[in-house]
Amino acid sequence: MFALRQSVRSLSNARCASTLVLAEHANGILDLSTRSAITAASELGSDVTVLVAGADADSVVAEAGKTAGVSRVLYANTELPGFVAESVAPLVVASQDQFNFSHIFAGASAVGKNVLPRVAAKLDVGMISEITEVVSEDTFGRTIYAGNAICKVKSNDTVKVCTVRGTNFEPAASEGGSAGAADAVDAPPAQNLSTFVTKEEVSSDRPSLQAASRVVAGGKGMKDGDNFAMLDTMADKLGAAVGASRAAVDAGYVPNEYQIGQTGKIIAPELYIAVGISGAIQHLAGMKDSKTIVSVNKDPEAPIFQVSDYGLVADLFTAVPEINEKL
């Protein structure tokens, strides 16, 4: 087990009401999911510490320290290829051993969902996933049955380990934090349990699905991947991101990163336009919190219309080109 450097060894081991938030970042920018996790942590009324891990992440450390609600930043300036759980979890556990946090939070992203369950297992405590509400220090709300019911979960564990669903918590403001200079954290020992091979990213000038305020999504009704070009045109005119239902992804129309739903990305944009999407329960779980939902479907009985603010019963191959022309 590795230890925090001498600069922070003198801090008390006594348990205090405080929360550790694992920072996720890319290209020197703190991820929105982390800002939402900070907001959730702030609702506990306790001190919030952000753990930043990764080589040459000074800009992220500075950003985290300025973020509203943050009182301290820990920094592990070390190479962590792929941010794999086997390398990151020991870092979180060592921070917990030193500071005795009452809560450990992370965004309910691919990283958070990968790292925190391992952390919970190492600490021998329960894992509470995708919380949507902070009821009290030991009680949290989370959705069940594809978002159709809210379950209140009470934990009696000494430390509560939770991932936070970002769509239910506004990202913390970029200013207002009170953290001073970051405390350095030693690098974890090398592990041979897993090896990061490669990461493939699709570059786009459009906003990412989870950060976009406007989203245009297509379903099985698009009939072919080439027909998504119509949605690309609409998205470009609206400054929107493009997404898809699981049916469209499974059919091979678009890549997996487009998928919205219970088994894909959970989003809540200001405007969501669903084209050729019937409205299966698992898809609704991923987008029904959108502020305004507009649907285009030729089936007037499509379930998507039950959650839509505006609905157009029409053939999408006629309606979408007309909409694009008027935009």
C-alpha positions as CSV (number, residue, x, y, z in Angstrom):
1,M,0.0,0.0,0.0
2,F,1.4,3.4,-0.9
3,A,1.0,6.5,1.2
4,L,0.3,10.2,0.9
5,R,3.4,12.3,1.0
6,Q,4.7,13.8,4.2
7,S,3.1,17.2,3.4
8,V,-0.2,15.7,4.4
9,R,0.7,12.9,6.7
10,S,0.2,15.1,9.8
11,L,-3.5,15.5,9.2
12,S,-5.8,13.8,11.6
13,N,-7.1,10.3,11.0
14,A,-10.3,11.1,12.9
15,R,-13.4,10.6,10.8
16,C,-15.1,13.8,9.8
17,A,-18.1,14.7,7.7
18,S,-16.4,15.1,4.4
19,T,-16.7,13.9,0.8
20,L,-14.1,12.8,-1.7
21,V,-15.0,13.3,-5.3
22,L,-13.0,11.5,-8.0
23,A,-12.3,13.9,-10.8
24,E,-12.7,12.9,-14.4
25,H,-11.0,15.0,-17.0
26,A,-9.9,15.2,-20.6
27,N,-7.8,17.6,-22.6
28,G,-7.1,19.6,-19.4
29,I,-10.7,20.2,-18.7
30,L,-12.8,19.0,-15.7
31,D,-15.7,16.8,-16.9
32,L,-19.3,18.0,-16.3
33,S,-20.1,14.7,-14.6
34,T,-17.5,15.6,-11.9
35,R,-19.0,19.1,-11.5
36,S,-22.4,17.4,-11.0
37,A,-20.9,15.1,-8.4
38,I,-19.5,18.1,-6.6
39,T,-22.9,19.6,-6.4
40,A,-24.3,16.4,-5.0
41,A,-21.5,16.3,-2.4
42,S,-22.2,19.9,-1.5
43,E,-25.8,19.0,-0.6
44,L,-24.4,16.9,2.2
45,G,-23.3,20.1,3.9
46,S,-19.8,18.7,4.4
47,D,-16.3,19.6,3.2
48,V,-15.6,18.6,-0.4
49,T,-12.2,17.3,-1.5
50,V,-11.5,16.6,-5.2
51,L,-9.0,13.9,-6.2
52,V,-7.3,14.7,-9.5
53,A,-5.2,11.9,-11.0
54,G,-3.1,11.9,-14.2
55,A,0.2,13.3,-15.5
56,D,0.5,17.0,-16.3
57,A,-3.0,17.8,-15.1
58,D,-2.1,21.2,-13.5
59,S,-4.9,23.0,-15.3
60,V,-7.4,20.5,-14.0
61,V,-6.1,20.9,-10.5
62,A,-6.5,24.7,-10.8
63,E,-10.0,24.4,-12.2
64,A,-11.1,22.0,-9.5
65,G,-9.8,24.3,-6.8
66,K,-11.8,27.2,-8.1
67,T,-15.0,25.1,-8.5
68,A,-17.8,26.2,-6.1
69,G,-18.1,24.0,-3.0
70,V,-14.6,22.6,-3.2
71,S,-12.4,23.1,-0.1
72,R,-9.4,20.9,-0.9
73,V,-7.7,19.3,-3.9
74,L,-5.5,16.1,-3.9
75,Y,-3.2,15.6,-6.9
76,A,-1.5,12.5,-8.1
77,N,0.8,13.6,-10.9
78,T,1.3,10.2,-12.4
79,E,0.7,8.4,-15.7
80,L,-2.5,6.4,-15.6
81,P,-3.1,5.0,-19.1
82,G,-6.7,4.5,-19.8
83,F,-7.7,5.5,-16.2
84,V,-8.3,1.8,-15.6
85,A,-9.9,0.8,-12.3
86,E,-7.1,-1.5,-11.3
87,S,-4.7,1.5,-11.2
88,V,-7.1,4.3,-10.0
89,A,-8.9,2.4,-7.2
90,P,-5.8,1.9,-5.0
91,L,-5.3,5.7,-5.2
92,V,-8.8,6.4,-4.0
93,V,-8.5,3.7,-1.2
94,A,-5.2,5.2,0.0
95,S,-6.8,8.7,0.1
96,Q,-9.6,7.2,2.1
97,D,-7.2,5.5,4.5
98,Q,-5.5,8.8,5.2
99,F,-8.4,11.2,5.5
100,N,-11.3,9.0,6.6
101,F,-13.9,10.5,4.3
102,S,-17.6,9.9,5.2
103,H,-18.5,9.7,1.5
104,I,-16.8,8.9,-1.8
105,F,-18.6,10.2,-5.0
106,A,-17.9,10.1,-8.7
107,G,-20.0,10.9,-11.8
108,A,-22.0,8.0,-13.2
109,S,-19.8,7.9,-16.3
110,A,-17.9,5.0,-17.8
111,V,-15.0,5.9,-15.5
112,G,-17.1,6.3,-12.3
113,K,-19.0,3.1,-13.0
114,N,-15.7,1.3,-13.5
115,V,-13.7,2.6,-10.6
116,L,-16.0,3.1,-7.6
117,P,-17.4,-0.5,-7.5
118,R,-13.8,-1.7,-7.1
119,V,-13.2,1.0,-4.4
120,A,-16.4,-0.2,-2.5
121,A,-15.2,-3.8,-2.7
122,K,-11.7,-2.9,-1.4
123,L,-13.3,-0.9,1.5
124,D,-15.8,-3.8,2.1
125,V,-18.8,-1.5,1.9
126,G,-21.9,-1.3,-0.3
127,M,-22.1,0.5,-3.6
128,I,-24.9,2.9,-4.4
129,S,-25.1,3.5,-8.1
130,E,-26.5,6.5,-10.0
131,I,-28.1,8.5,-7.2
132,T,-30.6,11.1,-8.3
133,E,-31.2,12.7,-4.9
134,V,-29.4,13.3,-1.6
135,V,-32.0,12.8,1.1
136,S,-29.6,12.9,4.1
137,E,-26.1,11.8,5.0
138,D,-27.0,8.1,4.8
139,T,-30.1,8.1,2.5
140,F,-30.1,8.6,-1.3
141,G,-32.7,8.3,-4.1
142,R,-32.0,6.3,-7.2
143,T,-34.2,5.1,-10.1
144,I,-35.4,1.5,-10.6
145,Y,-37.5,-0.2,-13.2
146,A,-36.0,1.8,-16.1
147,G,-36.7,5.1,-14.3
148,N,-40.3,4.4,-13.6
149,A,-39.9,4.4,-9.8
150,I,-37.6,6.0,-7.2
151,C,-36.0,3.9,-4.6
152,K,-34.8,5.4,-1.3
153,V,-31.6,3.6,-0.2
154,K,-30.3,4.0,3.4
155,S,-26.7,2.9,4.0
156,N,-25.3,2.0,7.5
157,D,-21.8,1.6,6.1
158,T,-19.1,3.8,7.7
159,V,-18.3,5.3,4.3
160,K,-20.9,5.7,1.5
161,V,-19.6,5.1,-2.0
162,C,-21.9,6.5,-4.7
163,T,-22.0,7.3,-8.4
164,V,-24.0,10.4,-9.2
165,R,-26.4,10.8,-12.2
166,G,-25.4,14.1,-13.7
167,T,-28.7,14.9,-15.2
168,N,-30.2,15.3,-11.7
169,F,-27.7,17.7,-10.3
170,E,-26.7,21.1,-11.9
171,P,-22.9,21.2,-12.5
172,A,-21.1,23.3,-9.8
173,A,-20.2,26.8,-10.8
174,S,-16.6,27.3,-12.1
175,E,-15.9,30.0,-9.4
176,G,-16.3,30.1,-5.7
177,G,-14.1,27.3,-4.4
178,S,-11.9,27.8,-1.4
179,A,-9.2,25.2,-2.0
180,G,-5.6,26.4,-1.5
181,A,-2.5,24.7,-3.0
182,A,-3.2,21.0,-3.9
183,D,-1.8,18.3,-1.6
184,A,0.4,15.8,-3.5
185,V,-0.4,12.1,-3.5
186,D,2.1,9.4,-4.2
187,A,1.7,7.3,-7.3
188,P,0.2,3.8,-6.8
189,P,2.5,0.8,-7.3
190,A,2.5,-0.8,-10.8
191,Q,-0.2,-3.4,-11.2
192,N,-0.3,-6.3,-13.6
193,L,-3.9,-7.2,-13.4
194,S,-4.8,-5.3,-16.6
195,T,-3.1,-3.5,-19.4
196,F,-4.5,-0.5,-21.3
197,V,-4.2,-1.2,-25.0
198,T,-5.8,1.7,-27.0
199,K,-8.6,4.2,-27.0
200,E,-10.5,5.2,-30.2
201,E,-12.3,8.5,-30.2
202,V,-14.5,10.0,-32.8
203,S,-13.7,13.6,-33.3
204,S,-16.5,16.0,-34.2
205,D,-17.2,19.7,-34.2
206,R,-20.5,19.1,-32.6
207,P,-21.0,19.1,-28.8
208,S,-20.9,15.8,-27.0
209,L,-24.2,14.1,-26.2
210,Q,-23.9,14.6,-22.5
211,A,-22.9,18.2,-22.7
212,A,-25.2,19.3,-25.6
213,S,-28.2,21.6,-24.8
214,R,-29.9,20.3,-28.0
215,V,-30.0,16.7,-29.2
216,V,-31.4,15.2,-32.4
217,A,-31.8,11.5,-32.2
218,G,-32.9,8.8,-34.7
219,G,-34.4,5.4,-34.3
220,K,-35.1,2.2,-36.2
221,G,-37.5,4.2,-38.4
222,M,-34.5,5.8,-40.1
223,K,-34.2,2.4,-42.0
224,D,-30.5,2.9,-42.9
225,G,-27.4,4.6,-41.5
226,D,-27.1,6.8,-44.6
227,N,-30.4,8.4,-43.8
228,F,-28.9,9.8,-40.6
229,A,-27.4,12.5,-42.9
230,M,-30.8,14.2,-42.6
231,L,-30.3,14.4,-38.9
232,D,-26.7,15.6,-39.3
233,T,-28.1,18.5,-41.4
234,M,-30.7,19.3,-38.7
235,A,-28.1,19.1,-35.9
236,D,-25.7,21.4,-37.8
237,K,-28.5,24.0,-38.2
238,L,-29.4,23.8,-34.5
239,G,-25.9,23.4,-33.1
240,A,-27.0,20.1,-31.7
241,A,-25.5,16.7,-31.0
242,V,-26.7,13.5,-32.8
243,G,-27.9,10.5,-30.9
244,A,-29.8,7.3,-31.5
245,S,-32.0,4.6,-29.9
246,R,-30.6,1.2,-29.0
247,A,-32.5,-0.3,-31.9
248,A,-30.7,2.0,-34.4
249,V,-27.3,1.1,-32.8
250,D,-28.0,-2.6,-32.8
251,A,-29.0,-2.4,-36.5
252,G,-25.6,-0.9,-37.2
253,Y,-26.9,2.4,-38.4
254,V,-24.6,4.4,-36.1
255,P,-21.8,3.7,-33.6
256,N,-22.3,2.7,-30.0
257,E,-21.3,6.1,-28.7
258,Y,-24.6,7.5,-30.2
259,Q,-26.8,5.3,-28.0
260,I,-29.2,7.0,-25.6
261,G,-31.1,5.1,-23.0
262,Q,-30.8,2.9,-19.9
263,T,-27.9,1.0,-21.4
264,G,-26.4,4.0,-23.1
265,K,-26.1,7.7,-22.2
266,I,-28.4,9.4,-19.8
267,I,-29.1,13.0,-21.0
268,A,-31.3,15.9,-20.2
269,P,-30.9,18.6,-22.8
270,E,-33.0,21.7,-23.2
271,L,-34.3,20.4,-26.5
272,Y,-34.6,16.7,-27.6
273,I,-35.9,15.9,-31.1
274,A,-36.8,12.2,-31.5
275,V,-37.1,11.1,-35.2
276,G,-38.4,7.6,-36.0
277,I,-38.1,6.5,-32.4
278,S,-41.0,4.5,-31.0
279,G,-40.3,5.2,-27.4
280,A,-39.2,1.9,-25.7
281,I,-39.0,2.0,-21.9
282,Q,-35.2,1.7,-21.9
283,H,-34.9,4.6,-24.3
284,L,-37.2,6.8,-22.3
285,A,-35.1,6.2,-19.2
286,G,-32.2,8.0,-21.0
287,M,-34.0,11.1,-22.2
288,K,-37.3,11.7,-20.5
289,D,-35.9,14.4,-18.2
290,S,-35.2,16.6,-21.3
291,K,-36.8,20.1,-20.8
292,T,-38.6,20.0,-24.2
293,I,-39.3,16.9,-26.2
294,V,-40.3,17.0,-29.9
295,S,-41.2,13.8,-31.7
296,V,-41.7,12.9,-35.4
297,N,-43.3,9.5,-36.0
298,K,-45.8,8.1,-38.5
299,D,-47.5,5.9,-35.8
300,P,-49.9,8.1,-33.8
301,E,-49.9,5.4,-31.1
302,A,-46.1,5.4,-30.6
303,P,-45.3,5.6,-26.9
304,I,-42.8,8.4,-27.5
305,F,-45.8,10.8,-27.9
306,Q,-46.8,10.2,-24.2
307,V,-43.7,12.0,-23.0
308,S,-43.5,14.5,-25.8
309,D,-44.3,18.2,-25.5
310,Y,-44.8,18.5,-29.3
311,G,-45.5,15.6,-31.7
312,L,-45.7,15.4,-35.4
313,V,-47.5,12.4,-36.9
314,A,-45.8,12.2,-40.3
315,D,-43.5,10.3,-42.5
316,L,-40.0,11.4,-41.4
317,F,-38.6,11.1,-44.9
318,T,-41.0,13.9,-45.9
319,A,-41.1,15.8,-42.6
320,V,-37.4,16.1,-41.8
321,P,-36.3,17.6,-45.2
322,E,-39.1,20.1,-44.9
323,I,-38.0,21.0,-41.3
324,N,-34.4,21.4,-42.5
325,E,-35.5,23.7,-45.3
326,K,-37.3,26.0,-42.9
327,L,-34.6,26.1,-40.2
